[in-house]
Amino acid sequence: MKKQELIHLHSLLAQVQHHYEHEADTTVEHDLYADLGVKPTSIHKSKTDHKEAVFALASGLTDAMAEETDEPQALTAD
């Protein structure tokens, strides 16, 4: 995958995170991602840096979504 494609994927994952946090009214814990200091707009960072960021962000998102599905859902009367 080319660097430009990784940056695009990184941007898309950041948008997914923002949308998920808004819809689920939660915050995705992603300390590893934050520690990397690589944002989708950090075009000066290396391809490897963006690759690590993509994996860290994807991992944080999937962990948050897995926790949400593991929680018991309250039954509501319609």
C-alpha positions as CSV (number, residue, x, y, z in Angstrom):
1,M,0.0,0.0,0.0
2,K,1.3,3.4,-0.9
3,K,1.8,6.2,1.7
4,Q,-1.0,8.3,0.2
5,E,-3.4,5.3,0.5
6,L,-2.4,4.8,4.1
7,I,-3.0,8.5,4.8
8,H,-6.4,8.2,3.2
9,L,-7.3,5.0,5.2
10,H,-6.0,6.8,8.4
11,S,-8.4,9.7,7.6
12,L,-11.3,7.4,7.1
13,L,-10.7,5.6,10.3
14,A,-10.5,8.9,12.2
15,Q,-13.9,9.8,10.7
16,V,-15.3,6.4,11.7
17,Q,-14.0,7.0,15.3
18,H,-15.6,10.5,15.4
19,H,-18.9,9.1,14.1
20,Y,-18.9,6.1,16.5
21,E,-18.1,8.3,19.5
22,H,-21.0,10.7,18.5
23,E,-23.5,7.9,17.9
24,A,-22.5,5.7,20.9
25,D,-22.1,8.8,23.2
26,T,-18.8,7.4,24.3
27,T,-15.0,8.1,24.0
28,V,-12.8,5.5,22.4
29,E,-9.7,4.8,24.6
30,H,-6.7,4.8,22.3
31,D,-3.7,5.6,24.4
32,L,-1.3,3.8,22.0
33,Y,-2.7,5.8,19.1
34,A,-2.3,9.1,21.0
35,D,1.2,8.2,22.1
36,L,2.2,7.8,18.5
37,G,1.5,11.4,17.8
38,V,0.5,10.7,14.2
39,K,-2.7,12.3,12.9
40,P,-4.1,11.9,9.4
41,T,-3.0,15.4,8.6
42,S,0.6,14.6,9.6
43,I,1.7,14.1,6.0
44,H,5.4,14.7,6.8
45,K,5.4,11.5,8.9
46,S,6.7,8.3,7.4
47,K,4.6,5.5,5.8
48,T,5.6,3.2,8.7
49,D,4.3,5.8,11.2
50,H,0.9,6.0,9.5
51,K,0.8,2.2,9.3
52,E,1.3,2.0,13.0
53,A,-1.3,4.7,13.6
54,V,-3.8,2.9,11.4
55,F,-3.4,-0.4,13.3
56,A,-3.5,1.4,16.7
57,L,-6.7,3.3,15.8
58,A,-8.4,0.2,14.3
59,S,-7.5,-1.8,17.4
60,G,-9.0,0.9,19.7
61,L,-12.1,1.1,17.7
62,T,-12.7,-2.7,17.6
63,D,-12.0,-3.0,21.3
64,A,-14.6,-0.2,22.1
65,M,-17.2,-1.8,19.8
66,A,-16.5,-5.3,21.3
67,E,-17.0,-3.9,24.8
68,E,-20.3,-2.3,23.8
69,T,-21.6,-5.6,22.4
70,D,-20.5,-7.4,25.5
71,E,-22.5,-5.2,27.8
72,P,-26.1,-6.4,28.6
73,Q,-28.7,-4.4,26.7
74,A,-31.6,-2.9,28.7
75,L,-35.0,-4.0,27.4
76,T,-37.3,-1.1,26.6
77,A,-41.0,-1.1,26.0
78,D,-41.9,0.5,22.7
